[in-house]
Amino acid sequence: QVQLVESGGGSVQAGGSLRLSCVVSGRTFSSINWYRQAPGKEREFVATISWSGGVTRYADSVRDRFSISRDNAENTAYLQMNNLEPEDTAVYYCNSATTWGRGTQVTVSA
C-alpha cells in the first residue's frame, strides 16, 4: 500500500523560496502530483511529474516559479517554489493515483 508524507512547509515572506518533499513508501509507477488548498477555496492542481520524470506539467499560476522533480532512488518527489506570493498560501498535498498525503502548510506574508 502506497503512503505519502509531505514536509518542507513553513512561513516565508513574499519573494522567498521553499522546497517541499513528498516521501513515497510502497511501490508505485504512477505520476506524482502536487495540489494545494487555500482557506475557503477548493483544492487545486499545482504540478505533476511522470514516473520517469520526463513529463511535467504546471498550473498557469505557478509555471514560471515552481519546479517539480523526483528521485525514484530516494522514493521522493520535490516541489521547488521560488518567488513566492501571498496567494500561494495554502496547504500543499502530495498525490499519487488515489493516495493522498496529509499536507504541509505554506504561509507567505506580504
C-alpha positions in Angstrom: 0.0 0.0 0.0 1.4 3.4 -1.0 1.7 6.1 1.6 2.8 9.7 1.0 4.3 12.1 3.6 4.9 15.7 2.8 7.4 18.0 4.5 9.1 21.3 4.0 6.3 23.8 4.5 6.7 26.9 6.6 6.3 30.6 6.7 8.2 32.9 4.4 8.0 36.5 3.1 6.9 37.3 -0.4 9.8 36.6 -2.8 11.1 33.8 -0.7 11.6 30.2 -1.5 10.6 26.8 -0.1 11.2 23.2 -1.2 8.5 20.7 -0.4 9.3 17.0 -0.2 7.0 14.0 -0.7 8.3 10.7 0.6 6.7 7.7 -1.1 6.5 4.4 0.7 5.4 1.4 -1.2 5.8 0.6 -4.8 4.2 3.0 -7.3 4.8 3.6 -11.0 2.3 6.5 -11.1 2.7 10.1 -11.6 3.2 12.3 -8.6 1.1 15.3 -8.3 1.0 18.4 -6.0 -2.2 20.1 -5.1 -3.0 22.9 -2.8 -6.0 24.2 -0.9 -6.3 27.7 0.4 -8.7 28.6 3.2 -12.3 28.8 1.9 -11.3 27.5 -1.5 -11.4 24.2 -3.4 -8.3 22.1 -3.8 -6.5 23.0 -7.0 -3.8 21.3 -9.1 -0.3 22.7 -8.9 2.1 20.4 -10.8 2.6 16.8 -11.9 5.5 14.7 -12.9 5.5 11.3 -14.7 7.1 8.2 -13.1 10.2 8.6 -15.3 10.4 12.3 -14.6 10.4 13.1 -18.3 7.0 14.7 -18.4 6.0 17.6 -16.2 3.0 20.0 -16.2 2.1 23.1 -14.2 -0.8 25.3 -13.3 -0.6 28.6 -15.1 -0.3 30.4 -11.8 3.0 28.7 -10.9 4.6 27.7 -14.2 7.4 30.2 -14.1 8.1 30.0 -10.4 7.7 26.4 -9.3 9.6 23.3 -10.4 8.6 19.7 -9.8 11.2 16.8 -9.7 11.5 13.3 -8.4 14.3 11.0 -7.3 13.0 7.4 -7.6 16.1 6.0 -6.0 15.2 8.0 -2.9 11.4 7.5 -3.3 11.0 11.2 -3.0 9.3 13.9 -5.1 10.0 17.6 -4.7 8.3 20.9 -5.4 10.8 23.8 -5.5 8.8 27.0 -5.0 10.5 30.3 -5.8 9.4 33.9 -5.8 6.5 33.0 -3.5 3.5 35.3 -3.3 0.8 35.7 -0.6 -1.6 34.0 -3.0 0.5 30.8 -2.7 -0.6 30.4 0.9 -2.3 27.1 1.3 -1.9 23.5 2.5 0.0 21.6 -0.1 -0.8 18.0 -0.7 1.1 15.2 -2.5 -1.0 12.8 -4.5 -0.4 9.6 -6.5 -3.3 7.8 -8.1 -5.9 7.5 -5.3 -3.5 8.1 -2.4 -3.1 11.5 -0.7 -0.7 12.8 2.0 -1.8 14.8 4.9 -0.5 18.0 3.6 2.1 20.7 4.7 1.2 24.3 5.4 2.8 27.1 3.4 2.3 30.6 4.5 3.6 33.6 2.6 3.4 37.1 4.1 3.4 40.3 2.1 
